[in-house]
Amino acid sequence: MYKPFKTPVVQASPDIKTGEPRISKFVFFLLRLLTRLYLYLYFGVTKVVLKGDSLVYAFKRALAGESRCIIAFRHPNGGEPQILTWFFLFKLKRYAAKMGVRFARRPHAVFAYGYEVLRWGGWVARFVMPNVGAMPIYHSKVDSKGITRLRKAIIEGPYPLAIAPEGQVTYSADTVSRLEPGIFRIGFQAVQQMADKNINCPVEVLPVSIHFRFGIVGKRSKEWLLRKIEEYCGLAKKTRKLPLDERLTLCRDHIIDANEKRYNINNAGSLSFNERLERVINSALETAERMLGIKSEGDYFSRMHRVRQICWDRIYLPNVDNLDHLSYIQRNTADLGAGEAWYIGRHQELVDFCLFFRSQPPTEKSSLHSKIEYIQNLWYFASRTMGGAVDDRTSNIFIRKVIIQPGPVINLSEYLPQYKEDKKTTITQVMSKLEKAFLDCIEEVDKTEKDRY
């Protein structure tokens, strides 16, 4: 029997309020009890390994007050902040001890995250994140309070500040699609303020790349998930005996066909998949903007973040503590606005994924993790087409092993004279250095961490 993929009942709600970021020993105690189980049950993680020694020594310097550290971590999957938080709190000290390194205090890092996480993340995110020092920031609003909070965390320490310079989940572990300059703007502002206050302490950026490897369960699960996608596409009887890349291509083309029909896009036939995807992205954004009554201004990412912010603000009303003052008619009108925003947000969620879905289908000779990543992304493409969102991870394939691969630190303090002379060029230079560090990390992991199956 057919069942709709999503059947939302959305009502307008008061704004979400959380306290200022703090460190709660009670929440740390709960995390010690529950986080390892959560990582196993939700992601399937059975092993986390750290490569190299740069992360240990960066923490040692930061926790001793000898430096300030910004952890620039890659964010391809969505689970990286949870995995890193658990590792820093409960495993890093053991790794350091094996190297003969002792920390001045318990290792921890405070994470920056988008305000929208508190909205879709539910009560767990609203309870845990402020109590582990995590700091929210807006993507598409002027947020002087959030920027000041991040800058203060760098200047005062003692914990490293962890930021994803890609800005969001990118769905690809082996490519660096896009880096945002915000991490360096905040970093250099902190360097400059520290220099003005005669705080003689370098600010270091530590690149950290996270990679997943899979076991026999992953190998079997990828075939199960691909068959599910084929059934959703109505292709199950046609594709079973075809090579893997042909099966994937047929499903991918079926999904993009559905999007082209939805947005009344005429397929010229000669266009590549990426060209077709570009037209879908533009049509989805234009549709969302037209429904919201806003202009199409800026690049795809700024337009997408603006749509997302407006939609969430119609569901969780900013600066509203309760809705008791509304009349019956006003309340129902607000609920209609929230429901409309939810459906408009489906266009934005499609764009959010499609901006990163650029890789070619793997073949039978490709690595297991490459096959699994593509099949999971194909599922995300299907689910976003049907109205799914970033939190729709019911078809995650369990991870056997997480590899944390840090790169060499980038000392921002050394670039301060150049930054004072030419901010834009200096930021571009250090961004190139960060991108190269990430690419080197990816290459190193691909050489040393092979799939078992």
N, C-alpha and C positions, 0 to 999 in steps of 0.2 A: 504494500500500500504506500502511495506517495505521501511523504511528509515534507513540509517546507523546511528549508535549511535553517532559517531563523524566524522565530515568531515573537518579536519583542513587544512588550507592554511598557512603554516609556512614559514617565511622568516627570514634570519639572520638579527639581529638588533645590533646597537651600545650598548655598556655597559650602564647600568642604573646608573646615577649619582644622588646622593642626598646630601644635605648639612649635616653638623655635627648636631647631636641631639640638640634640643633647646626647650624652652618652649615658645609657641606663645599664647598670650592672645586672638588674633583674632581667632585662631583655637579652643581654649577653648570655645569662644563665639559660634562658629558654632556647636561645639559638644553639647552645652547646647540646641541649637535649634533643632538639627537633630538626636542625638543619640538615644533618647528614642523612636522616631518614627521608626528608623532603627531596633532597637531591637524587636519592636512589629511586623513590617512588614516582617522582614527576619527570625526571630526566634520564633515569636509569644509570646514573654515574656510579661506577664501582671503583675507579682509581683516578687520582689527580697527581700529576707529576710536574715538577719544576725543572726547567733546563737552565744551565748556566748559573752564575753567581751574582749577576749585576743587580737583581731584585733584592737579594739578601743584603748586599752592602748599601744599596740605596735606602732601604729601611733602617739599617743600622745608623747611618749618618743622620737621617731625618729624626728618628726617635731620640737620638742623643743631642739634638739641637745643633748639629754641625752643618745642616743643610735644610732646605725646604724642598719637598718632593711633590711633583705632579705626575700621577700615573696616567699615561695616555693609553687606554686599553681599547683593543678592537672589539666590535660589537656585532658579530655576524649572526648570532643565533637568538639572543634574547635572555639567555640564562647566565651570561657572563658576570653581571654584578653579584648575583647570588652565590655563584661558584667562587668568585674571588673573595667575597666577604667571608665565607666559611673558611677558605684556605688561609687567608691572612690571620684570622682569629685563632684557628685551632690547629694549623699544620705548619705554618711558616717558622714558628719558633723551633720546632723539631728539626726542620731542614737546616736552620742556622746552627743549631747545636752540633750537628754532624760535621759542619764546616769549622767548628771551633769559635763561632760568633755568638756573642751574647747581646741581647737588646737591652736598652736602658729602661724600657717599659714594654708592656704587652703590645704586640703589633696589631695594628688596625688601620683601615683607611676609610675616609669619609667620601661618599659618592655624591656627585651631582646628577640630578635626574629632572626630566620634564614634569611640570605641574600636572599634566594630563594623567600621569601614572597613578596619582592619588584618586583620580576619578574612575578609571577603568580597573584599577588594581584591587578595589574593595577594601574591607575593613582591616585585613591583614597588612596591606601596604601602608595604610594610614596609621596603624599602630606601630609597626616595626621601624619604618624608615626614619621618622623623626627621632626615634630613640636609639638609633645607631649613628647619629650625626649626619645622616644624608640630607642634602640641601637641594630644594626645588628651584627651578628656574624656568622662565617662559622662553619659548622659541620665537614667538611672533608678537610679543608685547615689549614695550620699554620696561625693563625690570631692574631699576637701579638698586633696589633692595637686595635682589638675588645676586647681582654682580658684586655688590659690596660684601655680601656674606661670603662668597667664594674667594674674593681677594683677601679678606680677613683670615680665612682658613689657611691660605698659603702663607701669609706674613707671620701669623702667630703659631702655626703648627699646633701640636707636635706631630699630628698624624698626616700622612700623605693625602692629597686630594686626588680622587680618581674621576676622570672625565673621559667619555667616549668622543674623540675628535671627529668621528664620522657623523655624530649628531643623533643617530638612531640605529636600530637594527638594519643591517645591510644584506642579510640572507646569503652572503658569500664569504667563506673563510679564506679562499685562496686568491682573491683579488682585492685590491684597495680601490674602491669606486670613487670615493670623494672624501676630502677632509675639510672641516670647517676651521676658519682662523681664530674662532673665539677663544680657544684654549690658550693660544699664544698672546692674544690681546690682554687677557686677564693676567697671564703670567708676567708679561713685561710691565704691566701697570704695578704689579706687586713688587717686581724687581726695582722699579723706579722709586716707589714709596719707601722700600727698605733702604735704598741708597740715601734718600733724603733724610731718613731717621738715623743714619749711620749704623744700620744693622749689617754687620759684616758677615753675611751668610749667603752662599750661593743658592739659587733656585734652579733645581734640576727637573727636566722632563724625562721620565722613564717610559719608553715604548714597550708595550706588553701585547703580544699576540696570542690568542687562545684558539686551540684547534681540538677537534674531536676525532676519535677513532672508534670503530665499531666491531663487535664480535659476531658470533654465529647467530645470535638473536637479531642483530641488525641486518645481517645478510638475508635472513628469512623474512623479516618484517618489510624490507623494501619491496619484495615481490608481492606481499599482501597489499601494501599501500598502492602499488602500481595497478594491481587488479581492481582495487576500489575506484581509482581514478578512471580506469577504462570503463567500469560499469556506470559511473556517473556520466561519462561521455557517450554511452551507448555503443561502445566499441569492443566490448569484451569478446565477442565471437569472431571479430575480424583480426585481432592483433596477437592472439596467443602464440602463434608460431612464427611471428616476425622477429627480426633482430631487435635488440633493446633500443637502439637509437631511432629506429623506425616507429616502434611502439610509442616512444616518448614524443616524437615529432607529430604523429597523428593526434595524440591527446592535446598537445600544445596548440596545434592548429584548430582543433575543434573548439577549444576554450576561447581563443582569440576571435574565431568566427562568431561566437555567441556575443562577445563584447562589441564587435563591429555592427552586428544587427541591432544590438541594444541602443547604440548611439547613431544609427542610420549612416554608417560609414560605408561608402562604396569601395569594395576591394578591387583595385586595379589589376590584380593578378600578378604583376611583375615586381611588386614590392617585396623586400626581405621581411623577415619576422620582426626585426628591430624597427624597421620603418613603419610597419603596421602597428607595433606597440606604441610608437611615438604618437601616432594619430589617435589611438585610444586614450593615451594619457591626456593629450590636449583636449579631447572631447569630454572626458570625465571631469576635468578641472573646469572647463567652460560651463558644463551643465551645473555643477555645484555652485559656481560663482553666480550664474544667472538666477538660480533658485534662492540664493542668499541676497541678491541685489547688490553685489559688489563688483568692482572693476577688476579686470585681469591685468595685474601689474606685477612686475618682477619675474624672477626665474621660477621654474617648476617647484622648487623646494619652498621658497618663500610663499608662493601661492597656496601650496598644499598646507603649510603650517597655519596660514591665515584662516583657511576654511576650517581646519580642525579646531582652532581656538574658538571661532565663532559658534561652531556646532556645540562644543562642550559648554560654552557660556550660555547657551539656550537650554541646555539640560540641567546644568548646575548653575543657578543664577548668581552672578558675582555680587558680592557685598550684600547678600540677602541671608539673614540668619534663620528666618522662618517664613512660611507663607500664610500664617494665620490672618494677616491683615487684608488678604485678598478676598474679594467677593466670590461667590460661586461662579459667576461668569468669567471673572478675571482669572480664577484658578484654572478653569477648563481651557481658556484661551492659552494660558501658559503651557498647559499639558499638550495642546495641539502643536505649539511651537517646538516643544521638546521632541515630540514624535516626528515632526517634519525634519528637525535637525538630525535625528538618528538616521533617517533615510538619506538625507543629503550626505551625511558622513560616510555612507557606503561608497559613494563615488570617490571620496577622499581616500578611504582605505584601499581601494583598488589602485589608485595612483601611488600610494605609499609603497606598495609592493612592486608595481610595474617599473618604477624608476630604477630598480636594481636587478631586474630579471633579464639579464643580457647574455648569459653564457649559452654555449651550444650544448645540445644533448650529448651525454657521454655514450661511449660504445661499450661493448662487452669487455674490451681490454682496459678500460679506465679503472682507476682505483675504486675500492669499495666506498670510501668516504665521499668521493666525487659523485658516484651514482646515487648514494643516499641523499646527499645535499640536493641534487637536482630533482629527485623524485619528491622530496619533501617540499621543495619550492614549487613544483608542478601542482602539488596538493594545495599549497597556499594560493596559487594562481586561480585554481578552481574555486576554493572557498571564498576568496575575495570577490570573484565574479558572481557568486551566489549570495553575497551580503556578509561574509565573515570579516573578522578584524584581527588585529595583532594578537589578541589573547585567545584566538581559536587554535589551540595546540593539542587538540584531542588525538591527533594522528602523529605525534612526535615519535620518532624511532629512537629507542633507548641507546644511550651512549655507553660504551664500555670504558673509554679512557679519555681524560682531558689532559691536554698538554699545554702548560703555561710557558711560553717562550718569550723572555724579555730581551730587549736589545740594549745597546750602549746608551748611557744617559746623554742628554743634550743640556749643556750648561747655559741657561738663558742669561745669567749674569755676565758671561763673557761677551755677549752680543749687545750689552747695554749701550756702549758708545755708538755702534752702528745704528741701533734703534733710535737714538736721539737725533741722528742725522737724517735717517730715512726709514720711517716706520714701516711703510708698505713693502719696500724691498727686503727689509730684514725679516719681516714675518713670512714673506714668500720663501726666503732662503731657509729658514728653520722648518717651515712646512715641508719643503723638499727633502730636508734631512730626515724628518719624521717618516715621510712616505718611503724613503729608501730603507730606513730601519725596519719598517713593517715588511717590505718586500724581502729583505734579507732574512727576517724571521720566518716568513712563509717558506722560503727556499730551504732553510735549515731544517725545518720540521718535515718537509716533504722528502728530504734526503735521509733523515735519521729515524722517522717514525712511520714505518710501513704498516699497512693493514695486515692483520693476521690471517684473514680469510679472503 
